[in-house]
Amino acid sequence: MTYRITQLYQDLQWINQSPVILAPSEHINTTSPYLVKTPFRNKPITWKQEELEVLQFTLQKKQNYRLGHYYETLVHVLLQSHPEVSFLKHNIPVHASGRTLGEFDLLYVDQTVNHWIHRELAVKFYLGLPSQSTQKISAWHQWVGPNCQDRLDIKVNKMLTKQLRLSEYPEAKSILNQLTLATGNTIQGKEPIKEGVLQGYLFYPFKQHCPPPVNANTHHLNGDWVTESELTDYLTSLTESYQIKGQLVYIPLTKLEWLSPVHRPVINEVKGFMSNIALQKSMQERFALAQPPQLIAACYQDRHFFNEVRRFFVVADHWPDKAVAATQET
């Protein structure tokens, strides 16, 4: 797997600036203050070419191609670049009586408050199911992952009621005290500030009613999802919506390209893009082989670059039934 320097920079910027999916609210539950609305304080970041090359080398050496791990690595890099972060540890397991109680995603010392921060991270892509009601919000369980193996309610409840409660165990407190000695700071015995960060996109069904989930951030990133049989109509609607941009082309995105919007030089990139007809044929072949949903970026050419204007998932025609079944699982 090759991590392009420009892609790394764009993804770092995306993590630093993109909004969270859910906004903190006292109406979620008693632990809702843990949700963070502005994860990185939106401070501008700059990176030298040699710094990006070191990051590229580090990622290549890991040879871990999962999107979640890629996202976490970039978050670590971002936090370490902030002057107020003086000490950072990640993926710290907590054991008790021969079993694992959990793992701290991130522990760091914020110098501005002289305090430990315990941060749990997630980057997610959920597709909302059509609703028959006229309500202006939808339940969390109506939002499922592309493979129907994940749900918004399951992820958020786990983060708030389990992962972010880890520091309350005596065994976790012992680990925090040991780490405190290594920091040289006077924060012994303080309960860490708990932060839950959920970034990503919500995708809405084409031409069907689907309100945003409860406590959705007003500025959450979004796209569409469409079945294979609806793809022709959907592409026509995109062309009509963005005709001022010129001729649209489409690129199927690999998992590690799911974060930042496409912004690629025209040179040597043309063969990665598809026309309407080519995309429809590709999706027919994909689902004939029972492949999972595919994320697509619709792009237009602006002088020397292809720029994304909309992203959408294409799913097999039977996917909605599978997704509905997934919402009913406990």
N, C-alpha and C positions, 0 to 999 in steps of 0.2 A: 504494500500500500504506500503510495507517495502522497505526502502532505505538501501541497503547494504553499509557498510563502505567502502569496496574495490571499489564499483562502484562510490561512491561519490568522492573518491580520484582520480580515473581514469578520471572522468568527469571534475574535477577541473583542472587536468593537461591538458586535451584536450582543454578546453577553453583557458587556459593560453598560449598554444603553437600552436594551430591549425591556419592555414592561413585563411584570409578572402576570400570570394568568388570573389569579384570584387576589383581590384586594383585602387587606385585613379589616375585619368588622366584628363588633361586639356581638353580632347576631349569629355568628357561625357556631360557636360553642365556647365553653369557659377557657379554652386554650387558644382562642383565636388571636390574641396579641402576639403570638409567636410568628405569624405570617408577616413577611417583610414586603413592603410596597416598592422600595427603591434599594435593590440589593447592593449597588456599588456607588451610590451617591452621584451617579452620572458625571463623575469627573473625567475630563478629557484624558486620553492616554496616547502616548507616542512610543513607537518602538523603532529601534535601530535595526538595520538589515542584519547585522551580526547577531543581535539578540533573537530575532526570528529564526535565523539559521540554527542557533543552539536549540531552540524549542523544537524545530523541525527534526533535528537529530535525536533529541530526547524521545519524541513520539515514535520515530522510526525504530529506535532501540527497544521500546516497549513491545512493539508488535501486537498491541491490543486494539482491535478494530471496532470495539463496541462504542456506540455513540455516547452512552452515559459516561463511560470512562474518559473518552475524549473531552467531553464537556467538563467533567470534574478537573481534569488536568489543566484546562485553560482557566478555570476559576481559581485554582491554586496559584497560577502564574499571575493573574490579575491582582489577587489579594497581596501576594508577596511584593508587588510593585508599588503598593500604597505605603507612603511613609509612616502612617499611623499604625500599621501592622508590624509588631516587633517580634512575634514568635508564632509559628504556625506548624501544626501537626495535623495529619489527616489519616483517615481509615484506621482508627485505633480501636481494636476489639476490647470488650469488657467481658471477663469470665467470672463465673461463680459456681463452685461445687462441680467442676468438670464440664459445665455447659456454658455456651455463649449467650450472654444476655442481650447483646447488640453490639453496634459499632458506631463510634463517633465519625460522621462524615468529615467534619472540620472542627478543629479547636484552634483559636488564635487569640492573641492579646491585642486589644484595641487601646492604643496609648491615649486616645482622646478621652476615654472614660476609665482607664487603668483597670480593665476588667477582661475576664475571659469571655469569649463569644463562642457559643456552640451553634454551628450552622449545619442544617441538613439541606441537601441539594437534590433537585430533580429537574430534568428537562423532558417535557412530555408533549405528545401530539395526539389530541383526542378528537374523535369524530362524533358529532352530536346526532342523535336519532330524532326523526320527525315526531312532532307532538300534535295530538288531536285537539288539545285544549287551546284556549285563547290566552292563556297566562303569558306574562311578560318575562318569566324566568322558568328555567327547567331544573330538575333535580340533578345532583351530581352523578347519580348512577346511570343517567341517560347518555353519558359521555364515555366512549370506549376507545381503546387503542386500535390501530389498524389491524392487528392480528387477533383482536377480541380476547386478549389475555390480560388486559389491564383496564381499570376503570378509574375515573376521576375520584369517586367517593372512597374507593379502597386506598388509593395512593395518599390522599390528603388525610384521611383518618389515621392511617398508619404513621404518617409523619408527625401529626399533632399529638396523638395519644400514646404512641410507643417510642418512636425514634427520639423525639425531643424531650422525653421524660427520662431518658437514660441516665442523666447526671444525678437523678434522685436516689439511685442505688448506692449503698455504702461502698461497693467495689469500684464504682465509677468515681466517687468522691476521692477514694484512695489514689486512683490514677491521676486525677486532677491535682492533688496535693504533690505528688511526685513530679509532675510536669512543672508545677509552680516553682519548685526549687531550681529547676533548670533555667527559668526565665530571669531570675534575679529580681523579680518585681514583688511588691508587697500586696499580693492578692490571695494569700493563703486563706482557705476556708470559705471564700465567697462563692455563692451559687452562680454559675455562668449565665449570661444573657442568652436566651434561646431564640434562634431565628430559623424560620422555614422559608426556603426560596423555591418557588415553582415557576420556571420559565418554559416557553414553548409556544405552540399555536393551537387554536381551536378551529375545527373545520365544520362548516355548515352544509346541510344537504341542499342540492340544487333544486330550486323551485318548490321547496317544501318548508312548512312552518317549523322553526326550531329556535326558540328564544335562548339567550345565553344562560349559562348555569348560575345558580345562586352565588352572590358575591363576586361575580366576574368583574375583573378590572375593566373599567370603561374603555381603556386604551389597549386591551389585550390584542395580540397579533392573531389574525384570522385568515382563513382560506375557505375553499369549498371541497365537497366530495361529491362524486358522481358515479353512477353505475356504468358499466361498459355499454349497455344499450342506450344510455342517455348521453353518451359522449359526443355524438354528432351535434345534437342540439346545443349542448353546453359550449362546444368550440365555436359554434355560430354566434352564440350570445357573447362570448369573449371578444370575437372579432368586431362585433357591433359596438361593444362597450369601449374598446381601446383602438378603434380604427384611426383616431387622430394620431396614434403613435406609429402608424404604419403597419406593415405586414408582421403578424406574430409568428414566432417559431417556438418550439417546445423542447424541453430537455428533461428526460427522466433523471431524477436525482438519486445518487447513492446515499446510504444512511449517513455517512460522514459529511454530506453536503446539505443536510436538512436545516442547519442553523441560519446562517445569514442569507439574505436575498442574493440572487445571481447578479454578478457584475463582472463580466469577463471580456477580455479583448477579443476582437473579431478574428485576429490572426490565429490560425491553428485551432480554432474552436468550432468552426462551422460544422464539421462532421459529427459533433456531439448533439446537434439540434435536429428536430424533426418538423416536417410540415403537418398540417391537419391529417392528411391521408395516411402519411407514414406513421403517425402516432396511433391512429385508429387500428391500423393493421398490426402494429406492435402490441397493443393491448389485447387484441383478439388472440394473438399467438400466446401471449403471456397467460391469459386465464384458461386457455385450452390445456395448458400444462399445470393448472391448479396452483399458480403462483400467487403470493400474497399481494395486497394492494400496493400501488405504485404512486409515489409522490412526484408530481410534475410541476415544473416552473414554466409559466408562459412569459416569453421575453420578446422585446423588440430591439431593433438595432438603432442606437443613437450614436451616429458618427462611427467611432472606433470601438464601441463597446456594445455588448448585449446586456440589457437591463431587465430584471424581473418586474413584471407588473401585477402578477397574480400567481398564487400556487394552489394546487388542488390535488386531491387523491382520486385515483380511478380505482374502483373496486369491482369485483365480480358481481354478476347479477344476483347471486344467492347470498352475497355478503350481508345485506340488511337483515335477513332472517337469522343468520348466525349471530349478528350483533344484538338483536333483540333477545335471543336466548342467553347471551352473556350478561345482559342487564338483570336477568332474573336469578342468576346464581348468587349464592350467599357466601 
